[in-house]
Amino acid sequence: MNLKKIVGIFSLVVVTAGTIYGYMIYKDIFSANTKFNDREVALFIPTGSNYAEVQEIVKPYVENMERFDMVANKKEYPGHIRAGKFILKEGMNSNDIINSLRQPVPVNISFNNQETLERAVGRIASQIEPDSITLLKAFTDKKFLEENGFNEDNVLSMFIPNTYEFFWNTSATKVRDKMAKEYRKFWTPERLAKAEALNLTPLQVSALASIVHKETVKNDERPRVAGVYLNRLQKGMKLEADPTVIYAMKKQSGDFDQVIKRVYFKDLVIDSPYNMYKYAGLPPGPIAMPDITAIDAVLNPEKHNYIYFCASVTNFGYHEFAVTAAQHEVNRQKYVAWVEKMGINR
């Protein structure tokens, strides 16, 4: 066999081997490498994770970890790990997976109906990386409170129930600062002007709105309920709002899980600045997180002469309104009789 033929055969072998190797590399990189049946799955990589920890996180969703590791190393991923939420789609290859792990996606967080700051931050913590303790420290930082005009009693007013977009690993201080920014954005010049016309500050509006929010779940009734309380404030009367007594009882006991459906006369004497049967004016802060409809109900109250209202026993979920104490007493007796009939003791 002459040299030329030997060289030709050797070249063919090299080319063939290179082709096979290239095919294997191509297969490793571009063949599907997932093992889940859902259309997509979400992965969460904590701040400060190393490559070994990432491997453990992705392992349940990757068919062949050797192929994943090979591509990860070729693309120098182990030295450039990012924290956050990431989406893997069914049928992704190793190259796609690594590319996805370099592109964190935002999360939408929402919260409503929270009665305390602790519960509000707990709700947020369940949706992003910072824990509730870290978030609570951020929201109660004295410098932050002073610079933004809040205190620990009224800082819950800052939380305007809505859906907000964050990256999962956003720091607690950045979450806090964005919420403060959203609060300022919510209080438009129009809303501020309406609050001023009522001789109320935004924080006072939030406190009153929290009572309105607790009094009725009916959005169409909230402006009327707000009108009652504003009439009382204008006349120098106490608000005498049952939800404030319930809040005072929960706060005093430290048990916000308890369900209190009925307020007795003996409960009205509880000594708390949140008890608006005992103290005039508005509570030190909101008794719950008022939603936007309750805030706007206070800013756009129904104009009427009602001073009293009581739960209706014929139109459930709504209330009966009265101008005089005598009219109110008739409505109240109907409600008391219904409560006794239903056996509601607490």
Salt bridges, closest charged atoms under 4 A:
GLU40 OE1 - ARG39 NH1 3.66
GLU56 OE2 - LYS59 NZ 3.10
GLU115 OE2 - LYS214 NZ 3.22
GLU115 OE2 - LYS250 NZ 3.40
ASP177 OD1 - ARG176 NE 3.05
GLU182 OE2 - LYS185 NZ 3.52
GLU190 OE2 - LYS194 NZ 3.61
GLU221 OE1 - HIS319 ND1 2.94
ASP257 OD1 - ARG119 NH2 2.42
ASP267 OD1 - LYS266 NZ 3.55
ASP267 OD2 - ARG346 NH1 2.98
ASP291 OD2 - HIS213 ND1 3.66
ASP291 OD1 - ARG222 NH1 3.01
ASP296 OD1 - ARG191 NE 2.99
GLU302 OE2 - ARG224 NE 2.83
GLU329 OE2 - ARG332 NH2 3.00
GLU340 OE2 - ARG262 NH2 2.65
